[in-house]
Amino acid sequence: MPRTIRAIMAGALAVTLLPLASTTAAAEAADAAQRATGSVDFGDAQQIIDGFGFSEAFQRADIMSGSRGLTPEHRREILDLLLDTETGAGLSILRLGIGSSADEVYDHMRSIQPTDPGGPEAEPRYEWDGHDGGQLWLAREAQEYGVERFYADAWSAPGYMKTNGTDANGGTLCGPPGAAACDSGDWRRAYADYLVQYARFYAQEGIDITDIGFTNEPGWVTDYASMDMTPEQAADMAPYLADAVEDSELSHMNVVCCDTVGWAADQEFTEAIEADPEASEAVDIHTAHRYGDPARTALPTDEHTWMSEWSPSGPDWNEAWDDGSGYDGITVAEDILGTLTEAEANGYIYWFGASIDATRALIRMEGPEYRVSKRLWAMAAFSRFIRPEAVRVAAESTSDDVRVSAFRNADGSRVLEILNTGTGPVRQGLDVTGGAGGRGDVYLTDESHDLERTGRANVAGGRLAVNLPPRSLTTVVLDQA
């Protein structure tokens, strides 16, 4: 399978997709297909793409490293599936969980300062175990695969910094306006320093944290690490973290906020930050999850935005591409495409790359073994070929069943992601502008194909004609002529 995406200034083109076998069957399918038109303009730049990512927080990285029996061979295979840019998903962002717990029981993340040092003005007493629930190991592995973006986010401050005295069950940070008074005092700057120290420990281990956040799902109270924070309190806290970053040797880090539980909920947080000059200056990236509501409108900011956590709900492990469950592969493909085109997000981070039991992760680990879901290949169709610093360009189809998105990578290569949600084949014609011609490969993801190369894209003239199987994702990667 060809691996390298070569530079291209592709534009007006005509592409006929021929499968690697049975061209007669393909021709018959094309004759019977619905006809649709559309356009792609590779010169009409939309938003920059920062990358696609995943997390292994809450000790999932420890399991991946072998703590529950995963064999070294299978560990490498999982890493390849998630991170390899030639055979796997090529994910380019690793989201790390900054711990707040005082213990290391499973599903907790241990704090780098598990005990109160004696108040916010006291000399900190940090502890570093060089492991971080397996996340340091994973970060090093990811770096070897070429990952350069490491996003560290805190679910909560340690309990002694909060109004409820525990890192779980909500409670607020001591100090921000509207928070209950704390006998211990104001912990805002101490908390900011704590977060920077976490990044400093990683820097000492050779990993540069590029993005750092101080809140996760504010307002969502759970019996594990969680911390409440209003939009006004988030706007108040952001400058404290920005100042701590600026005062450190790690001033390259971006300050991130606010990882709200739903995309719509972040509208209010973003508005509060943008309305506060200091907060607006402090926050570099606005983030939100999409639990409850999908990311289908742009957040009210000119800064970059990320959909920073999601996996679909469901009671069981599911490997299907399209079974109507709502947590199959095509559901993930639809969500990625909608998030990029309608919410105009710059980044997309799935929740767990690999987890255990009845998970909706991309991969399930089972002692020494593992299993792969179609969700992985839905993600890989985008993340392997749309690389950091790519630009989304204008694209559309007249068919209600077909969703078209297109991207131009920094090296000049060009990618089309075409999703047919209908139950019949479609012959999609596209008028393409914005450069010269070229050649490329076509990849298919559906019930029978896992991002498999099924044909060549031959570029000539001013039209692109694509045969789309029912309920499928077609990825066209154009190389230089």
KOLTI-908269 format. One record per residue (C-alpha): x, y, z; residue in three letters. Coordinates in steps of 0.25 Angstrom, whole numbers, padded with zeros to 4 digits, always signed. Layout:
BEGIN
XYZAla
...
//
This chain:
BEGIN
+0000+0000+0000Met
+0006+0014-0004Pro
+0010+0021+0009Arg
+0015+0035+0005Thr
+0007+0047+0002Ile
+0015+0055-0007Arg
+0013+0070-0009Ala
+0003+0074-0020Ile
-0003+0087-0025Met
-0015+0080-0030Ala
-0028+0087-0035Gly
-0036+0085-0047Ala
-0038+0070-0049Leu
-0046+0058-0053Ala
-0045+0046-0045Val
-0050+0032-0048Thr
-0050+0022-0036Leu
-0047+0008-0041Leu
-0046-0003-0030Pro
-0034-0012-0030Leu
-0043-0023-0034Ala
-0055-0026-0042Ser
-0056-0013-0050Thr
-0068-0018-0057Thr
-0076-0019-0044Ala
-0072-0005-0041Ala
-0076+0000-0055Ala
-0090-0007-0053Glu
-0091+0000-0039Ala
-0088+0013-0045Ala
-0098+0012-0056Asp
-0109+0009-0045Ala
-0104+0020-0035Ala
-0111+0033-0032Gln
-0105+0044-0039Arg
-0100+0056-0031Ala
-0092+0069-0033Thr
-0084+0078-0025Gly
-0071+0086-0024Ser
-0058+0087-0017Val
-0049+0099-0017Asp
-0035+0096-0012Phe
-0032+0111-0012Gly
-0043+0115-0003Asp
-0036+0113+0011Ala
-0045+0111+0023Gln
-0039+0108+0037Gln
-0025+0102+0040Ile
-0026+0088+0046Ile
-0017+0086+0058Asp
-0019+0071+0059Gly
-0027+0059+0064Phe
-0024+0052+0077Gly
-0028+0043+0088Phe
-0026+0041+0103Ser
-0021+0029+0112Glu
-0024+0036+0125Ala
-0029+0030+0138Phe
-0018+0019+0137Gln
-0022+0013+0123Arg
-0008+0016+0119Ala
-0003+0007+0130Asp
-0012-0004+0125Ile
-0007-0001+0111Met
+0008-0002+0116Ser
+0005-0016+0121Gly
+0000-0015+0135Ser
-0012-0025+0133Arg
-0004-0035+0124Gly
-0005-0028+0110Leu
+0007-0035+0103Thr
+0019-0027+0098Pro
+0015-0031+0083Glu
+0001-0026+0085His
+0005-0014+0092Arg
+0013-0010+0080Arg
+0002-0014+0070Glu
-0008-0004+0078Ile
+0002+0007+0078Leu
+0004+0005+0063Asp
-0012+0005+0061Leu
-0013+0018+0068Leu
+0000+0026+0064Leu
+0006+0020+0052Asp
+0004+0030+0040Thr
+0005+0019+0030Glu
-0003+0007+0035Thr
-0011+0013+0047Gly
-0018+0025+0050Ala
-0006+0034+0051Gly
-0012+0042+0063Leu
-0005+0055+0066Ser
-0010+0060+0079Ile
-0009+0053+0093Leu
-0017+0058+0104Arg
-0012+0056+0118Leu
-0019+0056+0131Gly
-0013+0064+0142Ile
-0016+0056+0154Gly
-0023+0061+0167Ser
-0024+0049+0176Ser
-0016+0045+0188Ala
-0016+0030+0185Asp
-0013+0021+0173Glu
-0025+0012+0172Val
-0030+0008+0159Tyr
-0038+0019+0151Asp
-0031+0030+0160His
-0020+0040+0155Met
-0010+0043+0166Arg
-0006+0057+0169Ser
+0008+0062+0169Ile
+0005+0069+0182Gln
-0004+0059+0189Pro
-0004+0066+0203Thr
-0006+0080+0207Asp
+0007+0087+0208Pro
+0001+0096+0219Gly
-0006+0106+0211Gly
-0005+0114+0198Pro
+0006+0122+0202Glu
+0014+0110+0208Ala
+0026+0104+0200Glu
+0021+0094+0191Pro
+0024+0079+0194Arg
+0023+0073+0180Tyr
+0025+0058+0177Glu
+0028+0052+0164Trp
+0028+0037+0162Asp
+0033+0037+0147Gly
+0021+0029+0143His
+0008+0037+0144Asp
-0001+0025+0143Gly
+0006+0021+0130Gly
+0004+0034+0123Gln
+0019+0037+0123Leu
+0022+0024+0116Trp
+0011+0027+0106Leu
+0016+0041+0103Ala
+0030+0036+0100Arg
+0024+0025+0091Glu
+0016+0036+0084Ala
+0028+0045+0082Gln
+0035+0034+0076Glu
+0024+0033+0065Tyr
+0025+0048+0063Gly
+0014+0053+0072Val
+0018+0068+0076Glu
+0005+0072+0082Arg
+0003+0069+0097Phe
-0010+0075+0104Tyr
-0010+0073+0119Ala
-0023+0076+0126Asp
-0027+0076+0140Ala
-0041+0070+0144Trp
-0040+0076+0158Ser
-0030+0083+0167Ala
-0026+0075+0179Pro
-0036+0074+0190Gly
-0029+0083+0200Tyr
-0030+0094+0190Met
-0045+0093+0189Lys
-0057+0097+0196Thr
-0062+0083+0199Asn
-0049+0077+0203Gly
-0048+0066+0193Thr
-0044+0065+0178Asp
-0057+0058+0175Ala
-0072+0062+0176Asn
-0071+0076+0170Gly
-0067+0087+0179Gly
-0060+0100+0175Thr
-0046+0105+0175Leu
-0043+0114+0187Cys
-0042+0128+0183Gly
-0050+0132+0171Pro
-0062+0141+0172Pro
-0074+0134+0176Gly
-0067+0123+0183Ala
-0070+0119+0197Ala
-0059+0125+0207Ala
-0048+0115+0210Cys
-0041+0116+0224Asp
-0028+0112+0216Ser
-0029+0125+0207Gly
-0028+0127+0192Asp
-0022+0116+0184Trp
-0023+0122+0170Arg
-0008+0125+0168Arg
-0003+0113+0176Ala
-0012+0104+0167Tyr
-0007+0111+0154Ala
+0007+0108+0159Asp
+0003+0094+0162Tyr
-0001+0092+0148Leu
+0012+0098+0142Val
+0020+0089+0151Gln
+0013+0077+0145Tyr
+0018+0082+0131Ala
+0031+0084+0137Arg
+0033+0070+0141Phe
+0029+0065+0127Tyr
+0039+0075+0122Ala
+0050+0069+0131Gln
+0046+0055+0124Glu
+0048+0061+0110Gly
+0033+0063+0107Ile
+0029+0078+0104Asp
+0014+0080+0108Ile
+0009+0089+0098Thr
-0005+0092+0103Asp
-0010+0093+0118Ile
-0024+0094+0124Gly
-0029+0097+0138Phe
-0043+0091+0137Thr
-0051+0079+0131Asn
-0066+0079+0130Glu
-0069+0090+0140Pro
-0083+0088+0146Gly
-0083+0073+0144Trp
-0082+0067+0158Val
-0077+0053+0159Thr
-0072+0043+0169Asp
-0058+0044+0163Tyr
-0049+0056+0160Ala
-0058+0068+0157Ser
-0059+0082+0160Met
-0069+0093+0158Asp
-0066+0106+0152Met
-0075+0117+0146Thr
-0072+0124+0133Pro
-0068+0136+0141Glu
-0059+0128+0150Gln
-0053+0122+0138Ala
-0050+0136+0132Ala
-0044+0140+0146Asp
-0035+0128+0147Met
-0029+0128+0133Ala
-0020+0140+0135Pro
-0014+0133+0147Tyr
-0010+0121+0139Leu
-0005+0130+0128Ala
+0003+0138+0137Asp
+0009+0125+0144Ala
+0013+0120+0130Val
+0019+0133+0126Glu
+0027+0134+0139Asp
+0032+0120+0136Ser
+0043+0114+0126Glu
+0031+0108+0119Leu
+0025+0121+0113Ser
+0022+0114+0100His
+0010+0106+0105Met
-0004+0110+0101Asn
-0014+0113+0112Val
-0027+0105+0109Val
-0041+0106+0114Cys
-0052+0100+0117Cys
-0055+0086+0113Asp
-0069+0088+0116Thr
-0078+0075+0116Val
-0085+0079+0104Gly
-0082+0088+0092Trp
-0094+0097+0094Ala
-0090+0099+0108Ala
-0076+0105+0104Asp
-0083+0117+0097Gln
-0085+0124+0111Glu
-0071+0121+0115Phe
-0065+0126+0102Thr
-0074+0138+0103Glu
-0070+0141+0117Ala
-0055+0140+0114Ile
-0056+0148+0101Glu
-0063+0159+0109Ala
-0052+0160+0119Asp
-0039+0166+0113Pro
-0029+0159+0122Glu
-0036+0146+0121Ala
-0037+0148+0106Ser
-0022+0151+0105Glu
-0019+0139+0114Ala
-0027+0128+0107Val
-0021+0122+0094Asp
-0030+0111+0091Ile
-0045+0109+0094His
-0049+0094+0096Thr
-0062+0087+0098Ala
-0067+0073+0099His
-0079+0068+0091Arg
-0087+0059+0101Tyr
-0102+0062+0100Gly
-0100+0072+0088Asp
-0091+0071+0075Pro
-0082+0082+0071Ala
-0090+0088+0059Arg
-0088+0103+0062Thr
-0075+0111+0063Ala
-0071+0116+0077Leu
-0071+0131+0078Pro
-0057+0134+0077Thr
-0046+0136+0067Asp
-0036+0127+0075Glu
-0035+0112+0071His
-0045+0103+0076Thr
-0044+0088+0079Trp
-0055+0077+0081Met
-0046+0072+0093Ser
-0054+0059+0097Glu
-0065+0050+0093Trp
-0068+0035+0091Ser
-0082+0031+0088Pro
-0092+0025+0099Ser
-0095+0010+0098Gly
-0096-0002+0108Pro
-0087-0011+0100Asp
-0074-0013+0093Trp
-0077-0011+0078Asn
-0068-0013+0066Glu
-0078-0010+0055Ala
-0078+0000+0044Trp
-0092+0002+0042Asp
-0102-0005+0051Asp
-0111+0006+0056Gly
-0106+0006+0070Ser
-0101+0020+0070Gly
-0088+0016+0074Tyr
-0083+0009+0062Asp
-0072+0014+0052Gly
-0081+0022+0043Ile
-0086+0030+0055Thr
-0072+0034+0058Val
-0069+0038+0044Ala
-0081+0047+0043Glu
-0078+0054+0056Asp
-0063+0057+0051Ile
-0068+0062+0038Leu
-0079+0071+0044Gly
-0070+0076+0055Thr
-0059+0081+0045Leu
-0069+0086+0035Thr
-0080+0092+0043Glu
-0074+0096+0056Ala
-0061+0099+0048Glu
-0053+0093+0059Ala
-0038+0093+0058Asn
-0036+0080+0066Gly
-0043+0067+0069Tyr
-0039+0058+0081Ile
-0046+0045+0084Tyr
-0047+0040+0098Trp
-0040+0027+0100Phe
-0032+0021+0089Gly
-0032+0008+0097Ala
-0039+0003+0109Ser
-0045-0009+0116Ile
-0059-0016+0118Asp
-0071-0010+0111Ala
-0064+0002+0105Thr
-0067+0011+0093Arg
-0052+0013+0092Ala
-0045+0011+0078Leu
-0039-0002+0083Ile
-0042-0011+0095Arg
-0031-0018+0103Met
-0034-0032+0109Glu
-0023-0036+0117Gly
-0012-0041+0107Pro
-0021-0039+0095Glu
-0028-0027+0089Tyr
-0040-0024+0079Arg
-0042-0013+0069Val
-0054-0006+0066Ser
-0059+0001+0053Lys
-0058+0014+0061Arg
-0043+0014+0059Leu
-0044+0013+0044Trp
-0054+0024+0044Ala
-0044+0033+0052Met
-0032+0028+0044Ala
-0038+0032+0030Ala
-0037+0046+0035Phe
-0025+0046+0044Ser
-0015+0038+0036Arg
-0016+0047+0024Phe
-0021+0061+0029Ile
-0008+0065+0036Arg
-0005+0077+0046Pro
-0005+0090+0039Glu
-0014+0086+0028Ala
-0025+0095+0024Val
-0040+0092+0021Arg
-0045+0097+0008Val
-0058+0099+0002Ala
-0066+0087-0002Ala
-0081+0083-0004Glu
-0090+0073-0011Ser
-0104+0075-0015Thr
-0108+0061-0010Ser
-0115+0061+0003Asp
-0108+0047+0006Asp
-0094+0052+0003Val
-0085+0060+0011Arg
-0072+0065+0005Val
-0060+0072+0012Ser
-0047+0075+0006Ala
-0033+0079+0012Phe
-0020+0084+0007Arg
-0008+0079+0015Asn
+0004+0088+0018Ala
+0013+0080+0008Asp
+0003+0083-0003Gly
-0004+0069-0003Ser
-0019+0069-0004Arg
-0030+0061+0003Val
-0045+0059+0001Leu
-0054+0052+0011Glu
-0067+0048+0005Ile
-0078+0041+0013Leu
-0090+0035+0007Asn
-0100+0033+0018Thr
-0111+0028+0008Gly
-0115+0013+0006Thr
-0111+0013-0009Gly
-0099+0016-0017Pro
-0096+0030-0022Val
-0088+0035-0034Arg
-0083+0048-0028Gln
-0078+0058-0038Gly
-0070+0070-0034Leu
-0065+0083-0040Asp
-0051+0085-0035Val
-0043+0098-0035Thr
-0031+0103-0028Gly
-0018+0098-0035Gly
-0012+0088-0044Ala
-0014+0073-0047Gly
-0008+0060-0041Gly
-0011+0046-0037Arg
-0014+0039-0024Gly
-0020+0027-0016Asp
-0034+0024-0012Val
-0038+0018+0001Tyr
-0051+0012+0006Leu
-0056+0010+0020Thr
-0069+0002+0021Asp
-0074-0011+0027Glu
-0064-0019+0018Ser
-0053-0009+0017His
-0044-0003+0028Asp
-0038+0009+0021Leu
-0033+0000+0010Glu
-0028+0005-0004Arg
-0038+0002-0014Thr
-0034+0009-0026Gly
-0026+0021-0032Arg
-0030+0035-0035Ala
-0025+0040-0048Asn
-0026+0055-0049Val
-0029+0061-0063Ala
-0038+0072-0067Gly
-0048+0080-0059Gly
-0057+0069-0052Arg
-0056+0059-0041Leu
-0065+0047-0042Ala
-0066+0038-0030Val
-0073+0025-0028Asn
-0078+0024-0014Leu
-0083+0011-0008Pro
-0095+0012+0001Pro
-0093+0016+0015Arg
-0078+0018+0013Ser
-0066+0027+0015Leu
-0058+0030+0003Thr
-0044+0036+0005Thr
-0037+0042-0007Val
-0022+0046-0005Val
-0016+0053-0017Leu
-0001+0053-0019Asp
+0007+0061-0029Gln
+0006+0058-0043Ala
//
